[in-house]
């Protein structure tokens, strides 16, 4: 099982000091957080994509490429990549490029985005959200699997004889997770392709997660990818920890009370009861996290949200230390002991290459280059 | 005897409240009218005052907490709704509106609804027709033609005015019962039980 953190990339005032970090500061902070995640032994760092303030992460592949260069083991992912407003051709190119640069340590999580005004900035309409996700992913899927693509759809200009470059590393496309809080169509989509399904599992009651994962598993089996318990499931989660749970509650409360998404509503205690948020000791986080399995089954990836609502970098790094030293080692052991042998591990590039029968050079060479007018074959045969 | 569930939503704020009093009389009369048609009524009351904070929280978080979810499910799963609000500033109260804002836009589709309202003076009575009826029309509910308004003078016992209130309650309840009797039992659609196959989603582009 993989453990990691995901960041929304919000720029929020620290409610205890009133101080608002700059973009420059937050962008460097997110790189520091990702590197720290690797250092403390976590497996995954995932970054969001947004196109409006108060968020800074408009270009995740740039950031992830920079992080890839400074890490060696860390799996890089997104939370989420907007499949609705990005051109699927550009997603295919950008993430294949990142996959090469990161030596295969890349997967991505596709989401629709729920901010209405963003859609028209990219020539789209939120009312077509599901249809965009369905069509754009159908094209993305094809672009990574077929060297030359002819395409006609409802939302973008047709493609004729198009080759998306670079071709996926070793001929194996990056693994894709589909994320959605409560749209059954997206669970259905993940199941149809045999891709992963990720539920963000924060800010909402667990019943949403349970129903979506349940549907995804059932349909994964229906589409013949394996038994329901072999479907690939990822979950989010939100935690704040201190050695003593009272200290955790006291320190986190002002961040909770003023948080952008749920602040000025329910109390921390109510929200902890109603959603997967856990604020307390490392042991409380371990105990709560182990219960996730009770309602989604054995799953492959657990990401925690620890960097948002104005928490200072120093505090976030302390949270990573606690996760790496006290929480994740125990969770790894406990989850592994519970997982039956026929349930697959989290997908990695190496495992997917092996399953595809080994690495192959997928480069598509031009029939004739612009400089010499000759093909590579002609040049080599001379 | 076949059973039907009547959900009663009351937005009264004082205890006891004349809004709740009207709601109970409408529920009682509706149960009697259903009984006359051979249907047994189970009445479930949702007092919105007890959910005032839950409703505000739902606006902020986007989901109903456990207590509010029970209330929402009660209304969504009922065969008919009796909805009663005090009139504030020329319309239904904010508390009443918030409940229907978070209820889910499909929850009342095709559901028989009986409307009631209370206020200190009968001059507010047409708020039922100008504010409340359009709300339920928007939600595609089937609203009984008679809506019942009770002002302070209607509660004064024994004279011609209070007899008129009883008549209106009886007439409205009869209309609601007739609507309920015409319809099959309510069923809540579950998108997870019967998902649209992906081939259909692809083909629908």
Interface residues (C-beta under 8 A of the other chain):
Chain A: X130 X131 X134 X135 X138 X153 X154 X184 X185 X187 X188 X189 X191 X192 X203 X204 X205 X208 X211 X214 X215 X219 X223 X261 X262 X263 X264 X265 X266 X270 X271 X273 X274
Chain B: X56 X57 X59 X60 X61 X62 X63 X65 X66 X191 X192 X195 X196 X197 X198 X201 X202 X204 X205
